[in-house]
Amino acid sequence: MKSVLLVTFLAAIAVTNAGPVLRQQAASLEDPLLIPVSHTGHALLEEKPPAELMAPVKFPDTSAIPAGLQYLFAGLWILMLGSLPFIMPFIDQKPVTKTQFGVGAAMLTVLFGGFFLFTNIILFQSVHFKTIRPLTIIECIYFMSQVITTVGYGDITPAKVRGQVFVGFYVLGALTVIAMMVSEITDHIGMKLREYKEKRFAANNPDHNENRVRDLKTLIRPQKPSAAPLMGALGVFLVIDICWVIFFSQFPGEGKTVFQAIYMSVITLSTVGLGWFTPVTEEGMIFGAFWMLIGTGSLVSVIGNFTELMVKMNAYERFKEDCQEEATEVLKTVTGSSDSNNVTELQFLKFTLLQMASVSQDSLNEIQQAFDNMGPKNGEVTFAQIKKSLDCEDMVDEAEKPVKAQ
């Protein structure tokens, strides 16, 4: 037992003494650090590890870009975001609603408020700064793009506690406004894509309405989803990603290889934002401020189209050709009787809508209840009763014309 303890003690001493040597040998076997290094352009794919860790690039306290040009870039950036709530009504040729005015006002408040505070009052720190200070105009739109897109490189952060608390709440407010805006834009784009697809299908198949539905099974069978929207969104994202790679691998002063720029583009546009590779020139900050917004939006579109495709594909593959028993149970629920051999047109309509998952049973019950509340006589109500129920003054005045419940 003593000999075992002695051997263990001597081995521990030997490992302790050999620790620095082993660590030095292990370090020589590790891959070189992927840090920005300059290159001549002759071997863009070649990693060039420096002999020692390079010092971070220092940003000047004042921008080298003329003030007028700085305000131009900032104005374009704010205009691009601030105009989004009003673009949808303009495209649809519809009046702007109070909600859209509210979202637009909140957006402008967030943008102009952050722009003023970050460039004049709140102090920031960075490995690129010589001292804590407010941001320049270019640094401000670059920082706000990180906040809005949730990239969060971490290369520029608030220096004081009060500034950190304010930026934290500012992030929550900005994300809330952006979420409302993105939701509206996404819905609009989806609607336009569906309309475009239907128009193209109708143009290429003039008689599609005659041949599309031949029997009940054809009507209720889910259509096989198309991957075209996903491929289109993915193509747009790849173009944006390639532009990012070309800029940061070729622009003088950024000092990134193609592989490093690819890694940076994926980390940035996916909003992971690990922060090891970041823009180190003012031109790179300007490019990144605009491209973060465009790139992250395109990736959201890719993810949304992929999710929609998977949901529709699962529904398509789960459809049972032999669904007679299940459909019969739904039909009994609609007719309210299992003994009747006849189905009215209204019952067939309800049954088909339920089978197509176009409406729920609860919605049908609510519709029926709304009709019953108007006091129908012999299954009919008048236009006057509908006007009174809707409380709408601009309907066609056909008060005595009955509306039949089919």
C-alpha positions in Angstrom: 0.0 0.0 0.0 2.8 2.4 0.9 4.6 1.6 -2.4 1.5 2.5 -4.3 1.1 5.8 -2.6 4.8 6.6 -3.2 4.5 5.8 -6.9 1.4 8.0 -7.1 3.1 10.8 -5.3 6.2 10.7 -7.6 3.9 10.5 -10.7 2.1 13.6 -9.6 5.3 15.5 -9.1 6.5 14.4 -12.6 3.3 15.5 -14.3 3.4 18.9 -12.5 6.9 19.6 -13.5 6.2 18.5 -17.1 3.0 20.6 -17.3 4.6 23.7 -19.0 6.5 21.5 -21.5 3.3 19.5 -22.4 1.3 22.6 -22.8 3.9 24.2 -25.0 4.0 21.0 -27.2 0.2 20.8 -27.3 0.0 24.5 -28.3 2.3 23.8 -31.3 -0.1 21.2 -32.5 -3.3 23.3 -32.3 -4.7 25.1 -35.3 -3.7 28.7 -35.7 -6.1 31.4 -34.4 -8.5 32.7 -36.9 -7.9 36.4 -36.5 -8.0 39.1 -39.2 -4.8 39.4 -41.0 -3.8 41.4 -44.1 -3.2 39.7 -47.4 -1.8 40.7 -50.7 -4.5 39.2 -52.8 -2.4 36.4 -54.3 -3.7 33.7 -52.1 -7.1 34.7 -50.8 -7.8 31.2 -49.4 -4.6 30.8 -47.5 -4.6 31.3 -43.8 -1.7 33.4 -42.6 -1.3 33.1 -38.8 0.7 35.9 -37.2 3.6 35.2 -34.9 1.7 36.7 -32.0 -1.8 38.0 -31.3 -2.4 41.2 -33.2 -3.5 44.3 -31.4 -7.1 45.3 -32.3 -7.6 48.1 -34.8 -8.1 51.4 -33.1 -11.0 53.6 -34.3 -10.4 57.4 -34.5 -12.4 59.5 -32.1 -13.8 61.5 -35.0 -14.9 60.1 -38.3 -12.7 60.6 -41.4 -15.8 60.7 -43.6 -17.1 64.2 -44.3 -20.0 65.2 -42.1 -22.4 65.7 -44.9 -21.8 62.2 -46.2 -22.2 60.8 -42.7 -25.6 62.4 -42.3 -26.6 61.2 -45.8 -25.8 57.6 -44.9 -27.6 58.0 -41.5 -30.6 59.6 -43.2 -30.9 56.8 -45.8 -30.6 54.2 -43.0 -33.4 55.9 -41.0 -35.5 56.4 -44.1 -35.2 52.8 -45.1 -36.5 51.6 -41.7 -38.9 54.5 -40.9 -40.7 54.2 -44.2 -41.5 50.5 -44.0 -44.8 50.9 -42.1 -46.1 53.2 -44.9 -44.8 51.2 -47.8 -47.4 48.4 -47.6 -50.5 50.7 -47.8 -48.8 52.6 -50.7 -48.2 49.4 -52.6 -51.7 48.1 -51.9 -53.2 51.5 -52.7 -55.0 51.6 -49.4 -55.3 54.4 -46.8 -52.9 54.3 -43.9 -54.6 53.0 -40.7 -54.1 54.5 -37.2 -52.2 51.4 -36.2 -49.7 51.9 -39.1 -49.4 55.6 -38.1 -48.7 54.5 -34.6 -46.1 51.9 -35.6 -44.4 54.5 -37.9 -44.3 57.1 -35.2 -42.9 54.6 -32.7 -40.3 53.5 -35.3 -39.2 57.1 -35.9 -39.1 57.8 -32.1 -36.9 54.7 -31.6 -34.5 55.6 -34.4 -34.1 59.4 -33.8 -34.1 58.9 -30.0 -31.4 56.3 -30.2 -29.4 58.3 -32.8 -29.4 61.4 -30.6 -28.6 59.6 -27.3 -25.9 57.3 -28.6 -24.0 60.1 -30.4 -24.3 62.8 -27.6 -25.1 61.4 -24.1 -24.5 57.7 -23.5 -20.8 56.7 -23.3 -19.6 53.5 -25.0 -16.5 51.3 -24.7 -14.7 49.1 -27.1 -11.4 47.3 -27.7 -11.2 49.7 -30.7 -11.6 52.8 -28.6 -8.8 54.7 -26.9 -11.2 55.9 -24.2 -14.9 55.7 -23.4 -16.9 58.2 -25.5 -20.2 58.7 -27.4 -20.4 57.1 -30.8 -19.8 58.8 -34.1 -22.6 58.9 -36.6 -21.2 55.9 -38.6 -20.6 53.9 -35.4 -24.2 54.7 -34.3 -26.0 53.3 -37.3 -23.6 50.3 -37.1 -24.5 49.7 -33.4 -28.2 50.3 -33.9 -28.2 47.7 -36.8 -26.7 45.2 -34.4 -29.5 46.0 -31.9 -32.4 45.8 -34.3 -31.2 42.6 -36.0 -30.1 41.1 -32.7 -26.6 40.3 -34.2 -24.9 41.7 -31.1 -21.2 41.4 -32.0 -20.3 42.9 -28.6 -17.4 45.0 -30.1 -19.2 48.2 -28.9 -21.0 48.2 -25.6 -22.3 50.8 -23.1 -19.6 51.8 -20.6 -21.7 53.0 -17.6 -24.4 51.3 -15.6 -27.1 53.8 -16.5 -26.2 53.5 -20.1 -26.3 49.7 -19.9 -29.8 49.8 -18.3 -31.1 52.2 -20.9 -29.7 50.2 -23.8 -31.3 47.1 -22.3 -34.7 48.7 -22.3 -34.1 50.3 -25.7 -33.4 46.9 -27.2 -36.8 45.6 -25.9 -38.6 48.6 -27.3 -36.8 48.3 -30.7 -37.5 44.6 -31.0 -41.2 45.1 -30.3 -41.5 47.7 -33.0 -39.5 45.7 -35.5 -41.5 42.6 -34.7 -44.8 44.3 -35.6 -43.3 45.7 -38.8 -41.8 42.4 -39.9 -45.0 40.5 -39.2 -47.0 42.9 -41.5 -44.4 42.8 -44.3 -44.1 39.0 -44.1 -47.9 38.6 -44.4 -48.0 41.0 -47.3 -45.2 39.2 -49.2 -46.9 35.8 -48.6 -50.2 37.2 -50.0 -48.5 38.6 -53.0 -46.6 35.4 -53.7 -49.9 33.4 -53.5 -51.6 35.8 -55.9 -48.7 35.7 -58.3 -48.7 31.9 -58.2 -52.4 31.7 -58.9 -52.2 34.1 -61.8 -49.4 32.2 -63.4 -51.2 28.9 -62.9 -54.4 30.4 -64.4 -52.5 31.8 -67.4 -50.8 28.5 -68.1 -54.0 26.4 -67.6 -57.0 28.3 -69.0 -59.3 25.4 -68.3 -58.0 24.6 -64.8 -61.3 25.5 -63.2 -63.1 22.9 -65.2 -60.6 20.1 -64.7 -59.3 20.9 -61.2 -62.2 19.3 -59.2 -63.8 16.1 -60.5 -65.0 14.4 -57.3 -65.1 14.9 -53.6 -61.8 13.1 -52.9 -60.0 15.4 -55.3 -61.5 18.4 -53.6 -60.4 17.5 -50.1 -57.0 16.0 -50.9 -54.2 18.4 -50.0 -52.2 19.7 -52.9 -48.5 18.7 -53.0 -46.6 21.7 -51.8 -44.1 23.3 -54.1 -40.5 24.1 -53.1 -40.3 27.0 -55.5 -40.9 29.7 -52.8 -38.2 28.2 -50.6 -35.7 28.0 -53.5 -36.5 31.6 -54.5 -35.9 32.9 -50.9 -32.7 30.8 -50.6 -31.4 32.2 -53.9 -31.9 35.8 -52.6 -30.1 35.0 -49.4 -27.2 33.4 -51.3 -26.8 36.5 -53.4 -26.8 38.8 -50.3 -24.3 36.4 -48.6 -22.0 36.4 -51.6 -22.0 40.2 -51.7 -21.0 40.2 -48.0 -18.1 37.8 -48.7 -16.8 39.8 -51.7 -16.9 43.1 -49.8 -15.1 41.9 -46.6 -12.6 39.8 -48.4 -11.6 42.4 -51.0 -12.1 45.8 -49.4 -8.7 47.3 -48.3 -8.3 47.6 -44.5 -10.7 44.8 -43.6 -7.9 42.1 -43.9 -10.1 39.1 -44.1 -9.6 36.0 -46.3 -12.5 34.4 -48.2 -13.0 31.7 -45.6 -13.0 34.2 -42.8 -15.5 36.4 -44.7 -17.7 33.3 -45.3 -17.6 32.5 -41.6 -18.4 36.1 -40.8 -21.3 36.3 -43.2 -23.0 33.2 -41.8 -22.4 34.2 -38.2 -23.7 37.8 -38.8 -26.7 37.1 -41.1 -27.9 34.3 -38.9 -27.8 36.8 -36.0 -25.5 34.5 -34.0 -23.0 37.3 -33.8 -20.0 35.7 -32.0 -18.1 38.9 -32.7 -14.6 37.6 -33.5 -14.7 38.9 -37.0 -16.3 42.4 -37.2 -15.9 45.4 -39.5 -12.8 47.4 -38.7 -13.2 50.2 -41.2 -15.9 52.9 -41.4 -16.8 51.7 -44.9 -17.2 48.2 -43.5 -19.5 49.6 -40.7 -21.7 51.4 -43.3 -21.9 48.3 -45.5 -22.7 46.1 -42.5 -25.3 48.5 -41.1 -27.4 48.2 -44.3 -26.5 44.6 -45.1 -27.4 43.3 -41.7 -31.0 44.5 -42.1 -31.3 43.1 -45.6 -29.5 39.9 -44.9 -31.3 39.0 -41.7 -34.7 39.8 -43.3 -33.9 37.4 -46.2 -32.9 34.7 -43.8 -36.2 35.1 -41.9 -37.9 34.6 -45.3 -35.9 31.4 -45.9 -36.8 30.0 -42.5 -40.5 30.9 -42.9 -40.7 29.3 -46.3 -38.9 26.2 -45.1 -41.3 25.9 -42.1 -44.3 26.3 -44.3 -43.1 23.7 -46.7 -42.5 21.2 -44.0 -45.9 21.7 -42.5 -47.7 21.4 -45.8 -45.5 18.4 -46.8 -46.4 16.6 -43.5 -50.1 17.3 -44.1 -49.8 16.0 -47.7 -48.1 12.8 -46.7 -50.4 12.1 -43.8 -53.5 12.3 -46.0 -55.3 9.0 -46.0 -56.7 7.8 -49.3 -59.1 5.5 -47.4 -60.7 8.1 -45.2 -64.3 7.1 -45.7 -65.0 6.2 -42.0 -63.5 9.4 -40.7 -65.4 11.5 -43.3 -68.6 9.7 -42.4 -68.3 10.6 -38.7 -67.8 14.3 -39.7 -70.8 14.1 -42.0 -73.0 12.7 -39.1 -71.9 15.6 -37.0 -72.9 18.1 -39.7 -76.3 16.5 -40.4 -77.0 15.9 -36.8 -78.4 12.4 -37.6 -77.1 9.0 -38.5 -80.4 7.8 -40.0 -80.9 10.4 -42.7 -80.0 9.3 -46.2 -80.1 12.8 -47.7 -77.6 15.7 -47.4 -78.7 19.2 -48.3 -76.5 21.6 -50.1 -75.8 23.6 -47.0 -74.8 20.5 -45.1 -72.5 19.4 -48.0 -70.9 22.8 -47.9 -70.2 22.6 -44.2 -68.9 19.0 -44.5 -66.5 19.9 -47.3 -65.2 23.0 -45.5 -64.5 20.9 -42.4 -62.7 18.2 -44.5 -60.6 20.8 -46.3 -59.7 22.3 -42.9 -60.8 25.7 -44.2 -63.0 26.3 -41.2 -63.4 24.8 -37.7 -66.6 23.4 -36.2 -66.5 26.2 -33.6 -66.6 28.8 -36.3 -69.5 27.1 -38.1 -71.4 27.0 -34.7 -70.7 30.7 -34.2 -71.9 31.6 -37.7 -75.1 29.6 -37.1 -75.6 31.3 -33.8 -75.2 34.8 -35.4 -77.8 33.9 -38.0 -80.2 32.6 -35.3 -79.8 35.8 -33.3 -81.2 37.9 -36.2 -84.6 36.1 -35.8 -85.0 34.3 -39.1 -88.4 33.4 -40.3 -88.7 30.3 -42.5 -84.9 30.1 -42.7 -84.6 33.7 -44.1 -83.7 37.2 -42.8 -84.0 40.5 -44.5 -81.3 42.9 -45.6 -82.6 45.3 -42.9 -81.9 42.7 -40.2 -78.4 42.2 -41.5 -77.8 46.0 -41.7 -79.0 46.3 -38.1 -76.8 43.5 -37.0 -73.8 45.0 -38.8 -74.6 48.5 -37.8 -73.3 49.6 -41.2 -74.8 52.7 -42.9 -73.1 52.3 -46.3 -74.6 49.0 -47.4 -76.9 48.7 -50.4 -80.4 49.7 -49.3 -82.4 46.6 -50.2 -84.1 46.3 -46.8 -86.9 44.1 -47.8 -85.0 41.7 -50.1 -84.8 38.3 -48.3 -81.6 36.4 -47.9 -82.1 32.7 -48.0 -80.2 30.2 -45.9 -79.1 27.7 -48.5 
